[in-house]
Amino acid sequence: MSDQFPYGRVVVTGGAGFLGRFVVQKLNDCGVEVFVPRSREYNLVESRDVVRLLDATRPDLVIHLAGVVGGIGYNQQNPGKSFYENLMMGVQLIEQSRLRGVKKFVAVGTVCAYPKFASVPFTEGNLWDGYPEETNAPYGLAKKMMLVQSQAYREQYGFNSIFLLPANLYGPGDHFDLESSHVIPALIRKCVAARRSHAGFIEVWGSGKASREFLYVEDCAEGIVRSVQYYDKSDPVNLGNGREVKIRDLVELIAKLTGFEGDIRWQPERPDGQPRRRLETSRASELFGFRACTSLEQGLAKTIEWYESLPANAAAL
């Protein structure tokens, strides 16, 4: 165990994924032994595989990042799968971690758990003020149940678990499949492809009036690791930068940074999703000293540079 880091053996579910790779790297930098379960070996929807994982690794700390997630289109097509698999993973991992004496459990939720019409900026106290935006609700509610379980388990069993709510993430290593990707990788892929093929326009879902807050993935990983070290309560905590951008302005910025000079054709018949998103981030700053440091333009430039460096066949994924 590192002198600075309080846990010696760590399991990171989803540790081979987009956010997980950055979290694992930061833990490795702390000198921590990290085990990353792979889906081909452990199906975390199944209780027996959760038990087998924890018995084999005997972790002090579990960081749960794994999830079934995609953009608006994917969520519309897979509401049942999204709800069931995310719910079962979280419920069983927390329960089996409790039974096996895991010292701390970090449950990473989603900004999609907030009500559709929550007051902006979203404070952690707004979480139960209404129903989430419909296209995200099955995913958001399944993840929010980890907060309920976390708080109930601390009250009854003294189980040390925390619940984090990151803003929309982006950065190098994101998923660029247009069928399942989120808005930033989808826009980068469309703009780069259109520039390379000399296309005169791209099509973008919605009206462009909705807004989002975007958190650079490496900043989020830093926030998670800091919460592991310095935060031990069940009150939910937002991870974000508190800066909001309209989708229309985001598209124009990505077009500029990718060198795409064609037209942007909006598809207002397609859903915008939640009207606005911006997080109140003072709790993370006060409780474990986390402040995001990467501006949107800096983060987009890094993400575009990474994507443009991929071989042509890999960039299509």
Buried (B, 14 or more C-beta within 10 A) or exposed (E): EEEEBBBBBBBBBBBBBBBBBBBBBBBEEBEBBBBBBEBEEBBBBEBEBBBBBBEEBEBBBBBBBBBBBBBBBBBEEBBEBBBBBBBBBBBBBBBBBBEBEBBBBBBBBBBBBBBBBBEBBBBBEBBEBEEBBBBBBBBBBBBBBBBEBBBBBBEEEEBBBBBBBBBBBBBBBBBBBBEBBBBBBBBBBBBBBBBBEEBEEBEBBBBBEBBBBBBBBBBBBBBBBBBBBEBBBBBBBBBBBBBBBBBBEBBEBBBEBBEBEBEBEBEEEBBBBBEBBBBBBEBBBEBBEBBBEBEBEEBBBBBBEBBBEBEEEEBEE
